């Protein structure tokens, strides 16, 4: 049995927020193409908000932005 390979297109986007030159929040989305779908699907990964900026809605906003970009 001989397995074959095929390279697939994937695109990564980093969404982040900076304050005073410091990254305080980030999220990554990866748009993944495969033979099962006509259009790519998105994978959301590594959503992070620095501790002192938590509970201010920043995480929710960055996830909403990721969803909008993925669409």
Number of C-alpha atoms within 10 A of each C-alpha: 3 4 4 5 6 5 6 9 10 13 11 13 14 12 16 16 14 10 8 6 7 8 12 18 20 20 20 20 22 18 19 16 16 13 8 7 9 8 11 18 15 20 14 16 12 10 17 16 21 12 9 8 12 13 10 10 10 18 19 12 11 21 18 12 15 22 14 9 13 16 10
